[in-house]
Amino acid sequence: MISINSIAEQVKKNCDISDAKYCGFYSICSLTLGLRNLYKWEKGIAPWLEDDHKKVAAWIEEKEKVWGKVVNSDFEDIRIGENRYSPFDIKEINYYLKPLGLLYGAGYATSLKPTFFLAEIEDRRSINGLSVYILNHEWIRDLFAAPGLLQENEIFVRKETLAHFLWDKINWIKSSGRRALKWALEQYGLPGEITHLGPEEKGKIVERILPHEMDTLIYHEMGEAKDETFDREIWREIVHSFNHTPVELLARGIKDVLADTTESGRLKYIIDQKNKGSLGFYVAFLDGFPKLIFPEIVSEFEEFAATERWERIDAARKAAYVNATCYVEKLISLYHIGKDRGHDWLKAVVEKELIEPLTQK
């Protein structure tokens, strides 16, 4: 007899340990947003609603007490009956949970923060040879929550987390993305300006776009699974060797651009579907190193908004893939050289030769 509540408690403890150990890796803004969303998830509050700030502050204080008790603890194995499994052994754990309609996820996020969750399976699809699990209600999650995950040959899409992700992106959009966001919303027949909307209207925005953006998210993960340009083992070595540095963010950014621009990826799917709204969201939400590597999409989008020439977007996609491939080759070449010259030398050279030129454009 499998006790789901027992498994959930074990996963929750590992989530608390991870959050306690790694919360200091976040900027103040990122930590605030993460705590805000974790609070809403625990209390069952919709992404577009806010609770009394005093209640949130009291909850954060209690959360910090919990973290203080477990910060020096090691992650614990997941016990299922008489068996014990590493918390990262998702295949063995899910062997027991999938027949019960549940799915367990575990991995490493940015800065190699361990991340765990337990969620209900809503649907399972087979796309291009990969199993895609659509997950709905989440029983357990941690401070970090990625809406989509590629785990070996399986893609996990977390609908609850995606709803929070989309609302945060829309609500806190940077000024540089507002034009594309307004245009994207209007393609779905939604108001381009949201500041004056009430809770019900805000909720309808997320409900309207969620199914479409869920599909594009699947194809981002699909692109990552299918593309072999950035050798996975070398990518992992670089991320592990330079975690919590700009080099890690560069490696992740390159891989994201490859995933989105490859023939199996997000942008090709958007183009094939002629989904103007999703194209607008892609441009509006593009940020960090992916935007630095693929700045051309912004000007091409402005042209597209006037002409709707999909062939221009496809040409930009193909050019971006070639450009990202060049960055892969340069980074891997430097990485191999740096194995003999040392960690500090390699970090300095990558920042000087690859990162500085990008940030100074």
C-alpha positions in Angstrom: 0.0 0.0 0.0 1.6 3.3 -1.1 1.0 6.3 1.1 0.7 9.4 -1.1 0.6 11.6 1.9 3.9 10.1 3.2 5.6 10.6 -0.2 4.3 14.2 -0.4 5.7 15.0 3.1 9.1 13.6 2.0 9.1 15.7 -1.2 8.0 18.8 0.8 11.0 18.4 3.2 13.4 18.2 0.3 11.8 21.3 -1.2 12.3 23.2 2.2 15.9 22.1 2.4 16.6 23.3 -1.2 14.9 26.6 -0.6 16.7 27.1 2.7 20.1 26.4 1.1 19.7 28.3 -2.1 17.4 31.3 -1.3 20.5 33.5 -1.0 21.3 32.8 -4.7 18.4 34.9 -5.8 18.3 38.7 -6.3 15.9 40.5 -3.9 13.4 41.0 -6.7 13.5 37.4 -7.8 13.2 36.1 -4.2 10.3 38.4 -3.6 8.5 37.2 -6.7 9.3 33.6 -5.9 8.0 33.9 -2.3 4.9 35.7 -3.5 4.1 32.9 -6.0 4.8 30.2 -3.5 2.4 31.9 -1.0 -0.3 32.1 -3.6 0.2 28.4 -4.5 0.0 27.3 -0.9 -3.1 29.4 -0.3 -4.8 28.5 -3.5 -4.9 32.2 -4.7 -5.1 32.9 -8.4 -1.9 34.4 -10.0 -3.7 37.7 -10.8 -5.0 38.2 -7.2 -3.2 39.6 -4.2 -3.7 38.9 -0.5 -3.3 41.3 2.4 0.5 42.2 2.7 0.4 41.6 6.5 -0.7 38.0 5.9 2.0 37.5 3.3 4.7 38.9 5.7 3.6 36.7 8.5 3.7 33.6 6.2 7.2 34.6 5.0 8.3 34.9 8.7 7.1 31.3 9.3 8.7 30.1 6.2 12.1 31.5 7.3 11.7 29.7 10.6 11.2 26.4 8.7 14.2 27.1 6.5 16.3 27.9 9.6 15.6 24.4 11.0 16.6 22.5 7.8 19.3 24.6 6.2 22.1 22.3 7.4 20.2 19.1 6.5 21.0 16.8 3.6 18.4 15.8 1.0 16.6 12.7 2.1 15.8 9.6 0.0 12.2 9.0 -1.0 10.9 6.0 0.8 8.2 3.9 -1.0 7.2 0.9 1.0 10.4 -1.0 1.9 12.4 0.7 -0.9 14.4 3.9 -0.8 15.4 6.0 -3.8 17.6 9.0 -4.4 15.4 12.1 -4.6 16.7 12.5 -8.2 15.8 9.0 -9.3 12.6 10.1 -11.0 12.3 7.0 -13.2 12.0 4.6 -10.3 9.8 6.9 -8.2 7.4 7.5 -11.1 7.2 3.8 -11.7 5.0 3.7 -8.5 3.3 7.1 -9.0 2.2 7.2 -12.6 -0.4 4.4 -12.2 -1.9 6.5 -9.4 -2.2 9.5 -11.7 0.7 11.4 -10.1 4.1 12.5 -11.4 7.2 13.4 -9.5 9.9 15.7 -10.9 13.4 16.5 -9.8 16.4 18.3 -11.3 18.6 21.3 -11.1 17.6 24.8 -11.9 19.7 27.9 -12.5 22.7 28.1 -10.2 22.1 24.3 -9.9 19.4 24.8 -7.3 17.8 21.4 -6.7 14.1 21.6 -7.6 11.3 19.1 -6.8 7.6 18.8 -7.3 4.7 16.4 -7.1 1.7 16.9 -9.4 -1.4 15.3 -10.8 -1.4 14.0 -14.4 -4.1 15.6 -16.5 -3.1 14.2 -19.9 -0.3 12.3 -21.7 0.6 12.8 -25.3 3.2 11.3 -27.7 4.8 14.0 -29.9 7.7 13.3 -32.2 8.7 10.2 -30.2 8.6 11.9 -26.8 6.1 11.5 -24.0 4.6 14.8 -23.0 2.8 14.9 -19.6 0.4 17.7 -19.0 0.2 18.3 -15.2 -2.5 20.1 -13.4 -2.9 20.5 -9.6 0.5 20.4 -7.8 0.6 18.8 -4.4 4.1 19.9 -3.6 6.6 22.4 -5.2 9.5 24.5 -4.2 10.5 28.2 -4.5 11.8 27.7 -8.0 9.1 26.5 -10.4 9.9 26.1 -14.2 6.7 25.7 -16.2 8.3 23.2 -18.5 10.9 20.5 -17.9 12.8 18.0 -20.1 13.6 14.9 -18.1 15.5 12.3 -20.1 13.0 11.6 -23.0 9.9 13.0 -21.2 8.5 16.5 -21.2 6.6 17.8 -18.2 4.3 20.8 -18.6 3.1 22.3 -15.3 -0.2 24.2 -16.0 -0.4 25.9 -12.6 3.1 27.1 -12.8 2.7 28.2 -16.4 -0.3 30.3 -15.4 1.8 32.1 -12.7 4.7 32.5 -15.2 2.5 34.0 -17.9 0.7 36.4 -15.5 4.1 37.6 -14.0 5.5 38.2 -17.5 2.4 40.2 -18.5 2.1 42.1 -15.3 5.7 43.0 -14.9 6.6 43.4 -18.6 9.6 45.6 -19.3 9.1 48.8 -21.3 11.0 47.3 -24.2 8.4 44.5 -24.5 5.2 46.4 -24.1 4.5 47.0 -27.8 4.9 43.3 -28.6 2.8 42.4 -25.6 -0.1 44.8 -26.5 0.0 43.4 -30.1 0.0 39.8 -28.8 -3.0 40.3 -26.5 -5.0 42.0 -29.3 -4.4 39.0 -31.6 -6.4 37.0 -29.1 -9.2 39.6 -29.0 -8.0 40.8 -25.6 -7.5 44.3 -24.3 -4.0 45.5 -25.1 -3.8 47.5 -21.8 -4.5 45.5 -18.6 -3.9 48.0 -15.7 -7.6 49.1 -15.6 -9.0 45.6 -15.7 -10.7 43.9 -12.7 -9.9 40.5 -11.3 -12.4 38.6 -13.5 -11.1 40.2 -16.7 -7.5 39.5 -15.7 -8.3 35.9 -15.1 -9.9 35.6 -18.6 -6.6 36.8 -20.1 -4.7 33.9 -18.7 -7.4 31.4 -19.4 -7.5 32.5 -23.1 -3.8 32.3 -23.8 -2.8 29.4 -21.6 -3.6 26.5 -24.0 -1.7 28.2 -26.9 1.3 29.1 -24.8 1.3 25.6 -23.3 1.7 24.2 -26.8 4.6 26.6 -27.7 6.3 25.6 -24.4 6.1 22.0 -25.4 7.9 22.8 -28.6 10.6 24.7 -26.7 11.3 21.5 -24.7 10.9 19.5 -27.9 13.6 21.6 -29.6 15.9 21.1 -26.6 15.4 17.4 -26.8 15.9 17.0 -30.5 18.7 19.4 -31.2 22.2 18.0 -30.8 24.3 21.1 -31.7 25.3 21.7 -28.0 26.6 18.3 -26.8 24.6 17.6 -23.6 27.5 16.3 -21.6 29.7 19.2 -22.4 26.8 21.6 -21.7 26.3 20.0 -18.3 30.1 20.2 -17.5 30.1 23.9 -18.3 27.0 24.6 -16.3 28.3 22.6 -13.3 31.8 24.1 -13.5 30.6 27.7 -13.7 27.3 27.6 -11.8 26.0 30.9 -10.5 28.2 32.9 -12.9 27.6 34.7 -16.2 29.2 31.8 -18.0 26.4 29.5 -16.8 23.8 32.0 -17.9 25.5 32.3 -21.3 25.5 28.5 -21.8 21.8 28.3 -20.8 20.9 31.3 -23.1 22.6 29.7 -26.1 20.8 26.4 -25.5 17.5 28.2 -25.2 18.0 30.0 -28.5 19.0 26.7 -30.2 15.8 25.1 -28.7 13.6 27.8 -30.0 15.1 28.2 -33.5 15.8 24.6 -34.5 13.6 22.8 -37.0 11.8 21.0 -34.1 11.5 24.1 -31.9 9.2 26.7 -30.6 9.5 29.3 -33.4 9.1 26.8 -36.2 6.0 25.6 -34.5 4.6 29.2 -34.2 5.4 29.8 -37.9 3.8 26.6 -39.1 0.7 27.4 -37.0 0.8 31.0 -38.1 0.1 31.9 -34.5 0.5 35.7 -34.4 -0.3 36.0 -30.7 2.4 33.5 -29.7 4.9 35.3 -31.9 4.1 38.5 -30.1 4.5 36.9 -26.7 7.8 35.3 -27.7 9.2 38.7 -28.6 7.7 40.5 -25.6 9.1 37.9 -23.1 12.5 37.4 -24.7 15.1 38.6 -22.2 18.7 38.1 -20.9 21.2 36.3 -23.1 18.6 34.9 -25.5 17.7 38.4 -26.5 21.3 39.5 -26.7 22.0 36.5 -29.0 18.8 37.0 -31.1 18.2 40.8 -31.2 17.1 40.6 -34.8 13.8 39.1 -33.9 12.7 42.5 -32.4 13.1 44.5 -35.7 11.7 41.6 -37.7 8.7 41.6 -35.5 8.1 45.3 -36.1 8.2 44.6 -39.8 5.9 41.6 -39.4 3.3 43.6 -37.4 2.9 45.7 -40.5 3.3 43.1 -43.3 2.6 39.7 -41.7 5.3 38.1 -43.9 6.0 34.8 -42.1 8.9 34.1 -44.5 10.9 37.0 -42.9 10.4 35.5 -39.4 11.5 32.1 -40.7 14.6 33.6 -42.2 15.4 35.3 -38.9 14.9 32.0 -37.1 17.3 30.2 -39.4 19.9 32.9 -39.1 19.6 32.9 -35.3 20.2 29.2 -35.3 23.4 29.6 -37.3 24.5 32.4 -35.0 23.8 30.3 -31.8 25.7 27.4 -33.4 28.8 29.7 -33.8 28.6 30.6 -30.1 28.5 26.9 -29.2 31.6 26.3 -31.2 33.4 29.2 -29.6 32.4 28.3 -26.1 33.3 24.6 -26.5 36.6 25.5 -28.0 37.5 27.8 -25.1 36.3 25.2 -22.7 38.6 22.6 -24.0 41.6 25.0 -23.9 40.6 26.1 -20.4 40.9 22.6 -19.1 44.6 23.0 -19.2 44.8 26.6 -18.1 42.4 26.6 -15.2 38.9 27.7 -14.1 39.7 31.4 -13.5 41.5 31.8 -16.9 38.5 30.3 -18.7 35.9 32.3 -16.9 37.9 35.5 -17.7 38.3 34.7 -21.3 34.7 33.7 -21.9 33.6 36.9 -20.3 36.0 39.0 -22.4 35.6 37.3 -25.7 31.9 36.2 -25.7 30.0 38.0 -23.0 31.3 41.6 -23.2 30.8 41.9 -27.0 27.2 40.8 -26.5 26.4 43.2 -23.6 28.1 46.1 -25.4 26.0 45.9 -28.6 
